[in-house]
Amino acid sequence: QKIEQYGRYVEIPPYHNLELEQFIAENRTKQKFDLTGRNLSDLDMKIVADVLKESTTLTSLGLAENQIGQQGAQHIANALRTNQTLTILYLKGNQIGEQGAQHIAYALRTNRTLTELYLAHNQIGEQGAQHIADALKRNRTLTILGLTENRIGHQGAQYIANALRTNQTLTTLYLKGNQIGEQGAQHIAYALRTNQTLTTLGLQQNQIEEQGAQHIAYALEINRTLTTLDLRENSIEEEEIQWMQQSLKSNKNLTVYW
């Protein structure tokens, strides 16, 4: 690659990360790559993506707690379009943002092997949630999705809820710390009335309060597939909790954490 500098073109040497390249060389045939917390950048993701495109053995890729932005997410997403072995992808604690989420979402539309995707702490926002939700309407393999602390708000919760009405494979959804509020809880509740596959739902720290919790409780009088619901740290009063516990007594398979 060349760039123009002071009126003439200068050759840019190819990027290398010797430590990363050595790790890959030593682990190329293994089923699991754990690259958590290695300060990896977008440029490093090009190296990882090239391996992912060619690998026929890799099933789990850990990229949590790095410095991966939207460009790095794009590299990984491009690889996911052709890779046919990866089932678990950890991207927690990066900075992929809305655009990075969009790249990952596009890959999910066609990828047929990924079953677990962890995107917590990536600031994807409500628009990022919309991209992921659109992908969930088409994806038929993802069973676990982690979106903890991504600032999706009540609008993002609505996008996800709409996807849950048609998605038939997702069994576990983590939405902790997303400020979805009462409105977001209402959207999720409506989805739970018809969804028949979700078994675990994490809604901690979402400012749901009494009204939001009531919406969910009413939905769970109909829903019989959810088995674990986490509503801790949502400012729900003790009296309200007691009322909800009473109303959900008939749902024997459900465990609720208050």
N, C-alpha and C positions, 0 to 999 in steps of 0.2 A: 504494500500500500504506500502511496505517495501523497504528500501535502505540499502546497505551495508556500514557500517561505522566502521573503526578501527577493521576490521575482524569479525564483527558481524552485524546481521540485526536489523535495528531500525524501529519501526512502525511510519509511518507518519500520523498524524491526518488528517481527511478529511478537505478540505478547506471550510471556511464559510465566508460570508459577511453578517453580521446580519442586516445591514441597507437595503441592497438589498433584502434579504429574507423577511424582514418585509414589504417592499414595495410590493413585489409579493403577499404575503399573504393578504394584504389589497385590492389589485386590481385584484386578480386572475380572476374574472368574467367579468372584464371590457373589452371593445373593443379596447382600446388604452393604450399602455404603453409608457410614455415619460421619458426616462432615459438619456436625453441629458446632457452632461457636468457633469457627476458624477464621473469622474476619474476611470471608470470601466476598468478592465484588461481582459486578455485572460481567466484567471481562472473564472472571473465573467461571461463570456460568456457561460461557461459550465452550470452555474445555469440558465441563461436566455434560453439557448437552450433546456434544459430539460423541461422547462415550455412550450416553443414553440411546442415541439413535442407532448405534451398532450393537448394543448389548442384547444377548439372548438369555442371560442368566439373572440379571439384576431385578429383584422384586421389591426392595425397600430402599428409599433414598432419603436420608436425613440432612436437611439444609437449614435447620432452625438456627436462630440467633446469629445471623450473618449480616452482611451489608448489601443485600440483594434488593435492587430497585426494579422499576418497570421493565428496563431493558433485559435484566437478568431473568425476570419472569418470562419474557418473550422467548428467550433462548430455550428455557425449559419447556415452555408450551409447544414450541415448534418440534421439539424432540418427542413430546407426548403424542403427537399426531401420527408418528410412525412406530414408536416403541410398542411392543406387544407383550411385555413381561412385567413391567412395573405395576405393583398393586397398592403400594403405600408411599405417599409423598408428604414429608414434613417441611413446611415453609414458615412455621411459626416464628414471630419475632424478627421480621425483616421490614422492608419499606416498599413493598410492591405497589401499594396505593390502588386507586381506581383503575388506572390503565393496566397495571400488572394483573389485576383481577380479570380484566377484560380478556387479556391474552390467555390466561389459564382457562377461562370460561369457554373460549372458542375451541380450545383443545378438548375440553370435556364433551363437546357436542359430538365428536367423532371417536374419541378414545373408548375402547371396549374392555380395558383390563383394570384400570385404576378403581380400587374399592374404598380406599381411605385417603382423605385429603384434609390436612390440618393447616389452616390459614390464620390462626389467632394472631393478634397484635400486628396487623399489617396496614391499618388505616385505609381500608378499602372504601369506607363510607357507604352512603345509600346507593350511589350509582354503581359502585363495585358489587354491592349486594344484588342489584338488578341484573348485572351481567351473569353472575353466578346462578341466580334464579332462572334466567332464561335457559341456561345450559341444563339445569335440573329438569326442565320440561322435556328435554330430548334424551338426556343421558339415561342409560339403563343398567349401569354397573355400580355406581357409587353407593356405598351403604353407610359410610360415616363421614360427616362433614363438620369440621371445627371452625367456627367463625367468632370465637370469643374476642371481646374487646376490639371491635373494628368500627365503632361509631356509625352503625348502620341506621340507628334511630327508628322511629315508628314507620317511616316510609320504606326503609329497607326491609323491615319486618313484614310489611305488606307484600313486597315483591317475593320474599321467601315463602310466605303463606300461600300466595297464589300458585307457586310452583308445587307446594305440598298437596294441592288438590288433585294434581294429575300425576305427579311422580309416584312410582310404585316400587321403588327399590331402596330408598333411603330409610335406614332403621334408627340412626343415631344423629342427633343435631345439637350442637353446642352453640348457644347464643348468649352466654354470660357476658354481662358488662357492656351492653350495646345501647343503653338508654332508650329502649323501645317504648317504655311508658305504658299507660293504660290503653292507648290507641293501638299500639303494636301488639299488646297482649290480646286485644279483641280480634285483630286480624289472624293471629295464630290460632285463637280459639275457633274461629269459623272454619279454618282449615282442618282442625282436629275432628270436626264433626263428620267429615267425609274421608279423611285419610285413613288407610287401613294397614299401613306398613310401619310407621314410626313407632318405636318401642321405648326410646330414651330421648328425653328433651331437657336440656339445661338452660334455665332462664334466670339464674341468679343475678343479683345486682342490676336490675333493669328498671327500677322505679315503677314497678307494676302497681303496687298498692292494692287497696281493697277492691276497687271496681274492676281492675284488670284481672285480679285473681278470681273474681266471681264469674267473669266471662269464660275463663278456662274451666272452672268447676262445672258450669252448665254444659260445656262441650264434653266433659269427661263423663257425664251421665249417659251420653250417647256412645262415645268412643270406648271400645273395649280392647284395643290393641296396645295402647301406651301402658308400659309397666313401670317406668321410672320417670318421675318429674321432680326437678329441683327448682324450688321457688325461694331459696334462702336469700336473705338480705334484700328484701323488696318492700320493707316498711309496711308489712301486713300485720294488723293488730291481732292480739291474742284471741279476742272474741270472734273475729272474722275467721281465724284459723279453726276454731272449735266448730263454728257453723259449717265450714267447708268439709271438715273431717266427717261430720255427721251426714252431709249430703252425698259424700263419696263412699259411704259405708258399703253400698251395694257393689261397688267396683272392687272385687276381692283381689284382683291381680295387680292393682296399682299401689306403688309405694311413692309417697310424696315427702320430700324434704322441705321443711319450713324454716 
